[in-house]
Amino acid sequence: MICDNLDRIRDAIAEAAHRSGRDPDSIELVAVSKRMESAKIRQAAACGQAVFGENYLQEARAKIESLPSSLRWHFIGHLQSNKSREAVRLFDLIETVDRMKLARALDRFAGQLAAQQDVLVQVNVGREPQKSGVLPEDAEELLRGMAELKHLRVLGLMTMPPRTSDPEESRPWFRELRQLACRFADMGLFADNDQPRLSMGMSGDFAVAIEEGATMVRVGTAIFGRRP
């Protein structure tokens, strides 16, 4: 079942990419494996999936340490500053940096580990008070502050727009994030300003996100089924 689901999602990614005149290989599929047992992650890996997203550090630690080291891991949940050391140790990319206190903590621990930590800045495009993420109007200030940190590489932006049953209703939020990324790239605020990363789109709306410029989509239930 997992292999069939992955095939369907990859086909849908390719179709959305072609509709928008893009190369499907430029879009990375992140399989969201939170609350999924390691056996299911192994199945997905056997079907060619290499990148997984986790929301909770303690749960992720057990999986990462027991699964093949060839897999790559993204942290996609809210991260407390006091958990920064563990996050740097475990994750290839931290997608949810939204404040300078967290950025400084990640930079400090990456320096102690003699590492460069790749990150995205999470933007709360819907300005929802219950969600994490820097507000769009404050994102430039945060990025300029992070540019002074020696051990972080800011690759781009991430968002989770307001929940909706109609994928088309997410389109304006995805478009806003892409426009922000273009503006910040023109200011030279990313590690690679020619190709800033945009992590947006989940199981219900990833095709729309791709049409609006997503370079990463985070898909969980459409791969693994309903979470426990």
Rosetta blueprint (number, residue, H / E / L):
1 M L
2 I H
3 C H
4 D H
5 N H
6 L H
7 D H
8 R H
9 I H
10 R H
11 D H
12 A H
13 I H
14 A H
15 E H
16 A H
17 A H
18 H H
19 R H
20 S L
21 G L
22 R L
23 D L
24 P H
25 D H
26 S H
27 I L
28 E E
29 L E
30 V E
31 A E
32 V E
33 S L
34 K L
35 R L
36 M L
37 E L
38 S H
39 A H
40 K H
41 I H
42 R H
43 Q H
44 A H
45 A H
46 A H
47 C L
48 G L
49 Q L
50 A L
51 V E
52 F E
53 G E
54 E E
55 N L
56 Y L
57 L H
58 Q H
59 E H
60 A H
61 R H
62 A H
63 K H
64 I H
65 E H
66 S H
67 L L
68 P L
69 S L
70 S L
71 L L
72 R E
73 W E
74 H E
75 F E
76 I L
77 G L
78 H L
79 L L
80 Q L
81 S H
82 N H
83 K H
84 S H
85 R H
86 E H
87 A H
88 V H
89 R H
90 L H
91 F L
92 D L
93 L E
94 I E
95 E E
96 T E
97 V E
98 D L
99 R L
100 M H
101 K H
102 L H
103 A H
104 R H
105 A H
106 L H
107 D H
108 R H
109 F H
110 A H
111 G H
112 Q H
113 L L
114 A L
115 A L
116 Q L
117 Q E
118 D E
119 V E
120 L E
121 V E
122 Q E
123 V E
124 N L
125 V L
126 G L
127 R L
128 E L
129 P L
130 Q L
131 K L
132 S L
133 G L
134 V E
135 L L
136 P H
137 E H
138 D H
139 A H
140 E H
141 E H
142 L H
143 L H
144 R H
145 G H
146 M H
147 A L
148 E L
149 L L
150 K L
151 H L
152 L E
153 R E
154 V E
155 L E
156 G E
157 L E
158 M E
159 T L
160 M L
161 P L
162 P L
163 R L
164 T L
165 S L
166 D L
167 P H
168 E H
169 E H
170 S H
171 R H
172 P H
173 W H
174 F H
175 R H
176 E H
177 L H
178 R H
179 Q H
180 L H
181 A H
182 C H
183 R H
184 F H
185 A H
186 D H
187 M L
188 G L
189 L L
190 F L
191 A L
192 D L
193 N L
194 D L
195 Q L
196 P L
197 R E
198 L E
199 S E
200 M L
201 G L
202 M L
203 S L
204 G L
205 D L
206 F H
207 A H
208 V H
209 A H
210 I H
211 E H
212 E L
213 G L
214 A L
215 T L
216 M E
217 V E
218 R E
219 V E
220 G L
221 T H
222 A H
223 I H
224 F H
225 G L
226 R L
227 R L
228 P L
